[in-house]
Amino acid sequence: MAAYESVIKAIGLDNWCAEPDENAPMSMAQFLARNGNGNPDNSDPILPFPSLDTLHEVCSSIPQTRDLTAWVEDSFLSIKDGLKLVLDPLTQPLSWMLDSALYVFTTVPWWILIPLLVLLTWCVTRRRGVTIFVAAVFIFFGVIDHLEVALQTLAIIFVCTGLSVLLGVPIGIMMSRSDRMQRLTVPVLDLLQTLPSFVYLIPLIFLFSVTESKLYGIAIILYAIVPIIRLTDLGIRLVDRDVIEAADAFGMNARQKLLGVELPLALPNIMAGVNQTIMMSLAMVVIASLVSAPGLGVLVLRGIRNLELGVGIVAGLGIVLLAVVLDRSSKAALSRLHAHKPNQ
């Protein structure tokens, strides 16, 4: 520590540094040193990294790491009421949509709902193999008595993926229209994409009640919306400039070019973004079970908490089957779009 004391004296901060407060909480290094497990005389030949805790031992006016984390927490709590006042009415429709979807998927008789889902798969994909596979997966869920929880997971995926597409596609279009908008949005998307999934839940738990569906709905949407935004922007930017010039020559306005030229040509990229959004939503549903999200994730969490190996593995297999169903269906729909593209 002598080196740091010399630096502080050299730059004239020794008077600013107050005497150590004996009643202040000790750092871990100080605690270990007091109990004989550290290096109380600071005679370690290796110069320690100048962290906040290290510098605080030399100059007590320098805050500790715990002061930084306390400041972050206090700052968030100071704006929590204002954020809640604004976000509560804006996000309440999300709770209604999730609750309604869960109610429909769990109250409609299976002999009506399952055929409707299989028929929807056929209408979207027109693939006999994919449709038969989807029907077989639902039959498997019913046989092992996991049909209700699987349908709960599917309901959450439908709502969150649908909202991600409704919000993400317009944002992607705006990014493709403005380089400045893209430069401002890309760092936010990078943050959302690299932030650990558990971290999404921390501020939301303070803002909303754990019993509210929008708590896990917002977390899923924030985690899954990134691919659809990025691929919508990319798809529109990759549209051939010659095609745009031809549209201009025919006198199309911006709206006509977007709906009649750019979006149809960018649709394969957009559908690839939808596929990735579905997969990320399904991954986040498992994490969201920590905050009362129903479905297969609850069984996975139960297997972890109670060390019930069979329960966790079977529920995990169910999630894998749902992921395969959604992936195959969305990819079949995408290949169908590619097949019809030359005829547009």
PyMOL commands that set and color helices and strands:
alter all, ss='L'
color gray80, all
select helices_A, chain A and resi 2-10+28-34+52-58+65-107+110-125+128-143+147-177+179-194+197-207+213-237+241-249+254-291+296-305+309-343
alter helices_A, ss='H'
color red, helices_A
deselect
rebuild
show_as cartoon
